[in-house]
Amino acid sequence: MAKAIHSMIRVLDEARSLAFYRAAFGLEVADRLAFDGFTLIYLSNAETGFELELTVNTGRTEPYALGDGYGHLAVSVEDVAAEHARFEAAGLGPRKLVEMSLEGAVVAKFFFVADPDGYLIEVLQRGGRYL
């Protein structure tokens, strides 16, 4: 069986991205590998073994074009309304908190937030299939 271990995104400004992911999701640097021309930074927290890999290409000055193929990363939280309020208070710019229903039953409560490079992260109420 395969085990998902990380997802990688390219970021323009290392410090700005690290500050965002720390403030938003409590992610800290688990490892940093500096190569000629690029650096890989692995972020994690105590909630999961899954990591977010930030790739910083040396000398890059133009923002990355995300195109129309990128979807989003997703995280689950114990209290999505409290997290939404915390994101607002921290100036992280969350989109509105919404509920999604199917056949009259609420199946998800969530909001989206964009990181400094425009990647979307979905923040879901923990429960059901979103543990």
N, C-alpha and C positions, 0 to 999 in steps of 0.2 A: 504494500500500500504506500502511496505517496503521502507525504506530510507537508502542508504549506508552511514555509518558514519565513518568507519575507516578500514584500512588494517594493519595487524600486521606482523612484521618480527623480527627474533631473531638476535641480534648483539653481537659481541664479546667485542668490546671496546666502551664504552659509549661516551667518549670524542671525539674519532676519528669520530664516526658516527654523533654526534651532529655538529661537525665542518663541515663535508661534507654536510649535509642536509641544514645547514645555508648558506654556501657558494654557493651551487648549486641552491637551490630553495627558499631561504629566509624563511625556516621553523624555527620556534622558539618553545621552550617548552611551551605548553599550560597547561600541568599538569604532575605531577610526583608522582607515587604511589609506595612507597617502602614497600615491603612485606618481610617476612622471606624467603630467598632463591632466590628472583627475584625482579626486579623493572620494572614497566611499565612507559614509557615516551611517552606522546602524543605530537606530533608536528603538527603545523598548521601555516597558514599565512592568511592575510586578503582577499586573492583571493577566498577562498572556506571554507565551513564548514567541509569538509572531512578532516580527520586526518590520519597521519601515526603513528602507535603505534610501538615503539621500545621495545622489551623485552630483558632485560639484566639479564641473569641467574648468580647468585653469584657463584664465584669460577670456572666458565667455562674458560678453557684455550685453548681448541682446536677449530679451525674454524668449523662452521656448514657446513655439506654436503648439498648443494642445490639440488642435484639429477637432474633428467631430467624432473621433473614435474612442476617446477617453470617457469612461463612465464616472466612477467615484470609488473611494475607499469607504468603508463603513466601520463604525465602532458602536458598541452598546454600552449604555450607562444605567445605573440604578434608578435615577430620577431625571428624566429628560427635561422636564419643566424647570427644575432647579439648575441644570446645566445650561439651558437656554438663557436663563437669567444671569448666570455667572459669565457666560460668553458676552452678553450685552454689557454687563458692568465692566468687563475687561477690555471693551472696545474691539472685540474680535469680529464683529459684523455678521452675526448669524442671520440667516434668512428666517422667515416666520415658522413657528412651530405648527405642524399640521398633523392630522390624523388621516389614515387611509383605511377605508372599509371595504369589505367584500361580503356580499349577501347579507348586509345589515350588521355585520360584526366588525368591530375595530380590529384590524390585523397589525397595525403599526402606528406608532406616534414617533415623529422625528422632525429634525430640521437639518438643513445643510449649512455648511460654512466653507468658504474658500480660503486656502492657504495663501501666502504671499505670492506664489507663482500662478495662482488661479486654479489649482487642483481642488476639486470638490470633495468634501468629507461629509458623509451622512452620519448623524448622531441619532441613534435609535434607542427608544425605551427598551430595556432588557426584559425579555419574556418571550414566550412562544418559540418561534424559530430563531429569534434574535437574542440568543444568550451570549 
